[in-house]
Amino acid sequence: MSRFEQFTVSIFGITHCWNKIATEEMREHGLKGTYALYLITLYSAGDGITAAKLCEMTQRDKADVSRAVSIFQEKGFVEEYGENRYRAPIKLTPKGKMIAEGIKKKADSALQTAGAGLSDEMRKNMYSALEIISNNLKEMCDGTDDR
């Protein structure tokens, strides 16, 4: 198997399994699996973050973040905010914190299971390598036309 094939198959396999876990976890809350990342990110941010920062941190587009935040507000997971939606901090409600904490625990457990057999050094090197690869690919993609 070539390096490209090994990389692609591994990344797709990880993504597929994570999406399956997230979808299962979010289903009981009537949410898309992809919204798990938003809740975990908001939970980790503590005092709230703007939609712009949430887009940046999750590498998702503004429209998807906006839809998710609207749904979170309808479900009482985040506080309502006023007129300046894009610049106002998004803050989890106590209900949202409880849901996000449960999702984070499930994600942490999944990572613990997935990383069985990795030493702390291997884990550190893996995350460092993935960050470098991600940044390099992002630079490559940012320099191309979206045709």
C-alpha positions as CSV (number, residue, x, y, z in Angstrom):
1,M,0.0,0.0,0.0
2,S,1.4,3.4,-0.9
3,R,1.9,6.2,1.6
4,F,-1.0,8.1,0.1
5,E,-3.3,5.0,0.3
6,Q,-2.3,4.3,3.9
7,F,-2.8,7.9,4.9
8,T,-6.1,8.3,3.2
9,V,-7.5,4.9,4.4
10,S,-6.4,5.7,8.0
11,I,-7.8,9.2,8.0
12,F,-11.1,8.1,6.4
13,G,-11.4,5.2,8.8
14,I,-10.8,7.4,11.9
15,T,-13.3,10.0,10.5
16,H,-15.9,7.3,9.7
17,C,-15.7,5.8,13.2
18,W,-15.8,9.2,15.0
19,N,-18.8,10.3,12.9
20,K,-20.6,7.0,13.9
21,I,-19.8,7.6,17.6
22,A,-20.8,11.3,17.5
23,T,-24.0,10.5,15.5
24,E,-25.1,7.9,18.0
25,E,-24.3,10.2,21.0
26,M,-26.1,13.2,19.4
27,R,-29.2,11.3,18.2
28,E,-30.6,11.2,21.7
29,H,-30.6,15.0,21.7
30,G,-32.1,15.3,18.3
31,L,-28.9,16.8,16.8
32,K,-26.5,16.0,13.9
33,G,-23.4,14.1,14.9
34,T,-21.3,16.9,13.4
35,Y,-22.6,19.3,16.1
36,A,-20.7,17.3,18.8
37,L,-17.5,19.2,17.9
38,Y,-19.3,22.5,18.5
39,L,-20.6,21.6,21.9
40,I,-17.2,20.2,23.0
41,T,-15.4,23.3,21.7
42,L,-17.9,25.6,23.5
43,Y,-17.6,23.5,26.7
44,S,-13.8,23.8,26.6
45,A,-13.9,27.5,25.9
46,G,-15.6,28.1,29.3
47,D,-16.8,31.7,29.3
48,G,-18.0,31.6,25.7
49,I,-16.6,32.4,22.3
50,T,-17.8,34.2,19.3
51,A,-19.2,32.4,16.2
52,A,-16.1,33.6,14.3
53,K,-13.8,32.0,16.8
54,L,-15.9,28.8,16.8
55,C,-15.6,28.7,13.0
56,E,-11.8,29.1,13.3
57,M,-11.4,26.5,16.1
58,T,-13.5,23.9,14.4
59,Q,-12.5,24.7,10.8
60,R,-16.2,24.8,9.8
61,D,-17.9,27.4,7.7
62,K,-20.0,30.3,9.1
63,A,-23.3,29.0,7.7
64,D,-23.0,25.6,9.5
65,V,-21.9,27.2,12.7
66,S,-24.9,29.7,12.5
67,R,-27.3,26.8,11.9
68,A,-26.0,24.8,14.8
69,V,-26.1,27.8,17.2
70,S,-29.7,28.5,16.2
71,I,-30.6,24.9,17.0
72,F,-28.7,25.0,20.2
73,Q,-30.7,28.2,21.2
74,E,-34.0,26.5,20.4
75,K,-33.0,23.5,22.5
76,G,-31.8,25.7,25.4
77,F,-28.2,24.6,25.1
78,V,-26.8,28.1,24.6
79,E,-27.8,31.5,25.9
80,E,-29.8,33.8,23.6
81,Y,-27.8,36.7,22.3
82,G,-28.8,40.1,20.9
83,E,-28.5,41.8,17.6
84,N,-24.7,41.4,16.9
85,R,-24.8,37.7,16.6
86,Y,-21.5,37.1,14.9
87,R,-19.5,39.1,17.5
88,A,-21.4,38.2,20.7
89,P,-20.0,35.3,22.8
90,I,-21.8,32.0,22.6
91,K,-22.2,30.6,26.1
92,L,-23.6,27.3,27.1
93,T,-26.5,27.2,29.5
94,P,-26.3,24.7,32.5
95,K,-28.3,22.3,30.3
96,G,-25.8,22.8,27.4
97,K,-22.9,22.3,29.8
98,M,-24.4,19.0,31.0
99,I,-24.9,17.7,27.5
100,A,-21.5,18.9,26.3
101,E,-19.8,17.3,29.4
102,G,-21.5,13.9,28.5
103,I,-20.3,14.2,24.9
104,K,-16.8,15.1,26.0
105,K,-16.6,12.1,28.3
106,K,-17.8,9.8,25.5
107,A,-15.1,11.4,23.2
108,D,-12.4,11.0,25.8
109,S,-13.4,7.4,26.3
110,A,-13.3,6.7,22.6
111,L,-9.8,8.3,22.3
112,Q,-8.6,6.3,25.3
113,T,-9.8,3.1,23.7
114,A,-8.5,4.1,20.2
115,G,-5.1,5.0,21.7
116,A,-4.6,1.7,23.6
117,G,-1.0,0.6,23.2
118,L,0.4,4.0,22.5
119,S,3.0,5.4,24.9
120,D,2.7,9.1,25.9
121,E,5.6,9.9,23.6
122,M,4.0,8.1,20.7
123,R,0.8,10.0,21.3
124,K,2.6,13.3,21.5
125,N,4.5,12.6,18.3
126,M,1.3,11.5,16.5
127,Y,-0.6,14.7,17.4
128,S,2.4,16.8,16.5
129,A,2.7,15.1,13.1
130,L,-1.0,15.4,12.4
131,E,-1.0,19.1,13.2
132,I,2.0,19.6,10.9
133,I,0.3,17.6,8.1
134,S,-3.0,19.5,8.6
135,N,-1.3,22.9,8.5
136,N,0.7,22.0,5.4
137,L,-2.4,20.7,3.6
138,K,-4.4,23.8,4.7
139,E,-1.7,26.1,3.2
140,M,-1.8,24.1,0.0
141,C,-5.6,24.3,-0.2
142,D,-5.7,28.0,0.7
143,G,-3.5,28.6,-2.3
144,T,-5.8,26.9,-4.9
145,D,-8.9,28.0,-6.6
146,D,-12.2,26.3,-5.5
147,R,-13.4,25.3,-9.0
